[in-house]
Amino acid sequence: MASYYSSSVLGGGEEPHFLESCSLCRKHLGRNSDIFMYRGDKAFCSKECREEQIECDEAKEKSWKHAARSLRKKSSEAAKDCKTFGQELWWWHSLYS
């Protein structure tokens, strides 16, 4: 039985092809077995493994969006604080000039 392995340029050894094993559980994917694909380059042994990866990716994406939203909010609040501080500084400066 031929393997999907391809040679690695850097190490000189062999690096497994993405169709060699399940991207989640690492179970060997046989030539005559169903392969469930996700995002074009991730192969899975079952619908369940693929669904678990999709759910994980969605949770990560949601977390990243929440973090980005939080960062934008903090940045906006910091800009407001800077503006307020600048106005207070100008007021103090005008009192003593």
N, C-alpha and C positions, 0 to 999 in steps of 0.2 A: 504494500500500500504506500503510495507516494505521500510525502508530507507537504504541507503548505509553507514550510520554513524557507526563509531567505537569508542570505549571508549578511552579516553586519559589517559595514565598512570600517567602523571605528575599532571594534574589538577583535575582528577576525573570526569571532565565534558565530553561532547561529542565534538569531532573534526570532521569536515566534510571530507568525503572521496573524493578523487580527481574526482570521477565520479558524484558527487552530483551537481556541478555547473560549468559553463563555466569559464575557467581559466582567461579569459580576461574581459568579461562583467558581470560575476557572475550570469547570467541567470540560473534558475533551469533547470537541464537536466532530462527530464522525462524518464521513463523506456522504452517507445515505440518510443522515438525520436532518430534520427541519432546523433551519437557522432563522432566528428572529432578529431583524436588523433595527438599529436605532441611530439616527443622525448620520447615516451613511457609512460610518466606520466602526461601529460597535456591534458585535455579534453576541447573541444570547442563545442559551440552550432551550429556553422556554418563555412563554408569554409572561409568566410570573416574574422571572428574573428581569426581563425587559421592563415590565411595569414598575418593579422596585427601583430600577435605575432612573426611570422617568420621574417617579415621585421624589427621589433624592435630588435630582437636578432641579425640579420645580421648587423644592424647599430651599435649596441654595440660592436660586434666582430670586425668590421672594425675600430671603434674608439680605441679599445684596441690594435689592431695591429699597428695602426698609433702611438699611445702613446709609445708602446714598441720600435718601429723603431726610434722614436724621442729620446727616452732615450738612446738607443744604440749609436746613432749618437753623442749625447752630451757627453756620457761617452768616446767615442773614441776621441772626440775633447779635452776633459779634459786630457786624457792620453798624447796626443800630446803636450798640453800646459805644462804638468808636465815635459815631456822629454826636451822640449825647455828650461824651467826654470832650470832644472838640468844642462844642457849644459852651460847656461849662468853663473850659480853659479860656476861651475867648472872653467870656463874661468876667472871669477873675482878672484877666489881663487888662480889660477896659477899666476896671475899678482902680487899678493901681498904676495906670499909665498917665 
